[in-house]
């Protein structure tokens, strides 16, 4: 169930505040109220709001001035003005300046509720558009690691156990082992899955801009800061922030991140105002952070704070029984809309004998290269890089090459074996219909697996 959104009602009439609080607060939205601008500022400093209902006339401020002030403090915030008939011209002008909508007194509750929900939908759209610039996550489909080895089964078990939790997770393993896949899997199963998964590689951040990139900055906070900027923590609001290569984060920023994890609050550069961070954090590294702590190269307190729950992904050479399934997966993925390529057992043997220093990422790259070089729908030795073929010391076969029908028959038997005879799953993996698979089984005289 999506988390409720926050609404702030700023109106000096107590009856209106109580009415809106009583009638509009629900499991979908949380309402806070303020009687004047002073109280509204106090609440805004402690809570991140999605929509503000603002009376255009307040005892200690002008509604439009307050709109301008609040809008500058938060990027994703929509306003609905409450106005009397005498202020309609001002309300229309306010909409031209960016206010979402206005409602005149006396108003109907159903109209107010409709406007509120539409305003929040716009907030979500803005966040989604900004989030897509930082993330590869554009689907709510659950992700899982491909493989049948004991380590992969164990990792998938841990991911499922994490589903109800919000603890930070440190994902460790060599480059290309699949740390990003684990992050996607954790996010897709969490209660934040309807919100963005924001991905950032700390090694790719410009050192002098790391703090601004993560926490944001206020206009004029440093030379060249001509506009205010909300950082990745703001972009990931209600979602998940995945910081890859966390070991490359500068020392001073490590301290700021530690404070954020402990207090759930942060400040933009040049800003004294505390902001609430409603974010789930995932971290990854290919370094041994324990040794980095011993050498004084990583903040010890931060290490213990992010290492609440560790998931380690072993290198591909330590789990070679996963390679056949990974090959099936990538050949299907890399052949959208067409019959997936097949790989004879002899060619697969080369992959099983290779050490894979680049892990799963290298395997995918090798298969993508092979598909480009292949003139048929079969991945042969000639399409593999020399270093992959060169690792296999088996002598060349003296028997003549297999026919395409023989290759297909062997491939179907292998896939049926992988799925322990489940024909529907085998057909899905082969990219063909179940009836087509039945015809091929009869054609090649394949016995039950």
Buried (B, 14 or more C-beta within 10 A) or exposed (E): EEBBBBBBBBBBEEEBBEBBBEEBBEEBBBBBBBBBBEBBBEBBBEBBBBBBBBBBBBEEBEBBEBBEBBBEBBBBBBBBBBBEEEBEEBBEEBEEEEBBBBBBEEBEEEEBBEBBEBBBEBBBEBBBEBBEEBBEBEEEEEBBBBBEBEBBEEBBEBBEEBEEBEEBBBBBBBBBBBBBBBBBBBBBBBBBBEBBBBBBBBEEBEEEEBBBBBBBBBEEBEEEBEEBBBBBBBBBBBBBBBBBBBBBBBEEBBBBBBBBBEEEBBBBBBBEEEBBBBBBBBBBBBBEBEEBBEEEEBBBEBBEBBBEBEBBBBBBEEBBEBBBBBBBBBBBEBBEEEEBBBBBBBBBBBBBBBEBEBBBBBBBBBBEBBBEEBEEBBBBBEBBBEEBBEBBEEEEEEEEEBEEEEBBBBBBBBBBEBBEEEBEBBBBBBBBEEEEBEEBBEEBEBEEB
